[in-house]
């Protein structure tokens, strides 16, 4: 099993849990790394990349546990990705050190409409100077807004407000507004615009495959029905081949 920061965060979250975490589809036997149904596991397809850009995921409490989470896809492709659980009152000291690392340009990835007047806002990633550290607030839209508003240790950092031209292909959770994208889609676009083309394209490919296999594991989704039909066809054809 290839390790990454999100998997370690998930393991720590499981270790302190007082009762089982039951996500949707909890009766399905899943790969404990990618959290997809075992028959749809994509771990063998991983293609880690190197990039100038770095990512720091700040994850709402239950987010590392959810099979639909896409933040861990970033850590799959970029092994240097860091991930921390969010706390309003007691932020992880390692998280504070990460966002204050003098070797990087830290910025909070969030829509500029939520930034207070006078707060620096970037609309494109910096291409010169220190490598960017993109701080991603990973949770539902409501949770992400809460983290943005109630994390005073982020208030002095500039906001990275990215405009994505392609429509979202997420479809794994209900969107709360037109134009919203999942964490992995935003990260992939950031990589492309920051000049980390190979990593950005690899993350888009990884996300697309994850999305397809996740939906194929949902019993009532057309992709699942198609896979079942293919299996049925093979079971009918194979005896005649022998």
N, C-alpha and C positions, 0 to 999 in steps of 0.2 A: 504494500500500500504506500503510494507516494504521499508524503506529509506536506501540509501547508498550514498557514496561519489560521485559516478558517476551520480546518479540521481540528486543530489543537483547541481553538475556542469552543467548538462544538463538544469536544471531549470533556473540557473543563465544565461546561454547562451541564452535561449529563452527569458528571461526577457529583455535583452539588444538588441535583434535582431530588426532591422528596417524593415525587410520583412520576410515572411514565409520561413522556410528552407524546400526545396522540395527534399527529397531523392528519389531514385528509388523506384517505387511502392508506391508513396505518396497518391494514390487514395484509397489504401486499408485501411480499418478500422482496426486500430492497438490497442493493449493493450498499454497504455501509460507508463507502467513500463518495460516490457520486449521488447516492440516494435515489437513483432510478430503479425501477423494477429490474430484478437480476437479469432477466432475459433481454433487457434494453441497455445494459451497462455500457458506458462509453469510456471507461478508464483506459482501455487499450488504445484509444485514439488520441490521447493527449499529446500535444506538441509544444512543450514549454519554450519560451522565447526570451531573448534579452532585450532590454529597452532602456533608454535614457530616463524616461519618466518613471516615477514610483507612485504607488497607491497605498493609502491608509484607509482601511474600512472601519467605520465606527458603526457597530451593529446593535440594533435594538434587541432586547433580551432574548426573545424566542427566534430571531431571524436565522441564526446558524443552524437551527434544528429543522427548518422547513425544506422539504424536497423542492419546492418551487423557487427557492432563493437562487439568485444569479450572481451574487457577490463572490461566492466561492469560485465561479468560473474565471474571474480575474486572477485569483491566486493559483488556479490550475495552470494558466498560461504564463504568469509572471511570478516565479517562486519567491521574489523579494517582497511581495505584497505583505503588509502587516494588517492585522485584524484585532480589534478590541471591542469588548462589550461596552455599551454606553451606560453611564450613571450621571444623573443630574447633580448629585451632591458629593460623590466620591469618585471622580475620574481616575482611571488607572494611571499610576505614576509613569509607567512605560509609555502610555499613550501621550502624556504631556511631553515626555522627552522626545518622542517621535515627531510631534508637530513643531517642536522647537529645535530640531536638528539644524545646525548652521550650514550643513552641506547642501541643503535643498531649499527651494522656494515653496513654502506651504501655501495652499489655497483651498477654500471650501467650495466644493462643487454644488451649486444651488442656483435656482432662478434669481436673477437680479431684482425682480419685483419684491422680493422679501428682504432685501438688504436695506438697512437704515440709510438715511440721507448722509452723504459724506463718506460712506464706506467705499473703499476702492473696489471696482468691478472690472474684471477682464472678460472679454468676449472671445478671445482666441488664446490658446496656450502659448506661453513664452518659448521662443525658439533659441534664445541666447541666455547667457548667464548660468546660474546654478540650475541643475535639473529640477523640474517641477515635482512637487509632492501633492498629488491630488487626494484630498480628503473627501471620501464618499460617505454620506449618511445613509446607511442601508437599513431599510424597513419599509413598511407601508407608507403611503404618502402622508397620512396623518401622523405617523410616528416620526418620519423624517422632518416634518415641520416642527414637531415638538423638540427634537434634538437640535435643530437649527436655532430655535428661540431660546432654549434653556441650556446652552453650553457656553457660559461666559468665557471660557478659555479659548474659544474660537473667534470671539468678537473682534479681535484686533487683526485678524487675517483677511486678506482680500477674498472676494467671492469670484469664483470661476463660473460664469453663466454662459453655457454653450448653446448655440443654435444648431439643432440637428435637422437636416433637410430630408432625410428618409423617414417614412412612417415607422412606427414601432411594430415589431413582429412578435412581441412577447406573448400575449394571449393566454398566459397561465394564471393571471389574476385579473380581477376587474380593475380597469383604469378609472381614476377619479376625474379625469379631464382630458380633453383633446390635446394631443401633442406630447403627452407624458410617455417617457421611455423607462425601461428597467435599468438597473445598475450596470449590468454588463454592456448593454447597448451604448450607454453614455460613455463608459470607460473605453470601449473600442473606438468610438468617434474621437475622444480625446487623444488617444494614441495616434490615430491617423493625422489629426491636425497638429500634433506636437512633433511630427516627423518620424515617429516610430511605426512606420508603415507595416513591416512584417509582423510585428506584435499585434497591431490593430486588426489586420486581416485575419490573423490566426484566432484572435478572440471572437471576431464575428463568425468565423467558421465553427468554432467550438460552441458558441451560443446557438447557432442555427441547428446544429446536430442535437444539442441538449434539448432544445424546444421540440424538435420533431420526435425524439425518443420519449420525452416526458408526455406529450400528448398521445403518443401511440400506446402508452401504458394506462390511459384512462378508458375504462370499459365502454363508455358511450360515445367516444370520439371517433369520427370517420377514419382517422389514421389507425386506430386500434382495430376497427372493423376490417380495414383493408389488410392488416397483417394477419388477422384470423382467417380471412378468405384465402390468402396466399398459402397459409399452412394447410388449410383444407384441400386446396388444389394440389399441393405437393403430396399430401397423403393419398390422394386419388391416383396421381400419376406414377408415383414411385413403384407400386406393385406391378404395373404394366412394363416398367423399364426392366425390372428383375426377370 
